[in-house]
Amino acid sequence: MDDGLQSKVALVTGGATGIGLATVRRLLAEGCAVMISSRNRKGGDAVVADLDTERVAFHKADVTDEPAVESAIEATLKRFGRLDYLFNNAGVEGTVGPMAAWSAEAVEAVLSVNVKGAFFCMKHAAPRMEPGSVIVNSSSFLGTIPMPLAGPYAASKAALLSLTRSAAAELAEQGISVFAICPAVVDTPLIERVSEAAGAPKAALAEMVCPSRQVTSPDRVADVVTGLLKSPTSFETGSALRIDPNEVERIGP
């Protein structure tokens, strides 16, 4: 372990499962302190108990609730004294099916969590961050391709790519780098739900939408996120990175 993340502090939304939890584990291994945020108090408390270190804490927050987001950031500062990194990982998949299957409530939920939630977190975290800080937004490769059975979800992830570029331009003068990651089919509880709803195994989903035609592990994504935090100059701020099991590629404008 080098000293790249020693004495640094990260806030990870959606950090109790999947990519978020894998990233929390990797950050802790690198010496970082981590505040986990999630709507699931029981799950978050269980993760903190399992990790069993003073360098991790949990704060219950719904990212669609702006005061709750502010509270999570304040809790991070109160517990650890600073905020160097934000990993906007909270996300929901909504419905799997054609447009006619999507209710107004499902569309609203996907856009609220995946776009508005990420915006609120950046809005309130950035003023508390110092030059050299990094924000990573969890988008998706599905936001870059047609997705006829997941239109609102894909649209939310495409919107997050645009939001990432805009935030990167706005925050550059503060010395804050902003990136988006774009994995496709990752072995997470979210993809388990999608697989069940679609009636197709994860491997079949990967065959359909992934350039590699392979399912990506959460640990692989966590490695890329951690690398961005440690070496933000590896890519231009505002970049979106496609993540496959064996490749990381900058995509988009």
Number of C-alpha atoms within 10 A of each C-alpha: 8 8 11 14 20 15 14 20 26 27 30 24 29 25 29 27 20 21 26 27 22 19 27 28 18 17 23 19 13 19 18 22 28 28 26 28 29 24 17 17 15 11 15 23 17 14 20 18 13 9 15 11 11 9 17 23 23 25 23 19 23 20 29 20 15 18 14 17 26 18 16 27 24 18 16 24 16 10 15 19 11 19 24 24 25 27 29 27 27 25 24 17 21 22 22 20 14 12 14 6 11 18 12 8 9 17 18 14 20 23 23 19 22 28 26 21 24 27 22 19 24 23 15 18 21 21 10 14 19 15 14 15 23 26 31 25 27 26 30 25 23 22 23 17 12 12 15 12 16 20 20 24 26 23 21 25 26 21 17 24 27 15 21 28 18 13 22 23 15 14 17 15 10 15 15 23 29 31 28 28 26 27 25 25 30 24 17 17 12 17 18 16 16 21 17 12 12 15 11 12 13 22 16 16 20 18 14 13 17 21 13 16 17 21 20 22 18 21 20 19 26 21 14 16 26 19 13 20 26 17 12 20 11 10 14 13 22 23 21 28 23 23 25 24 17 9 10 15 13 15 13 10 8
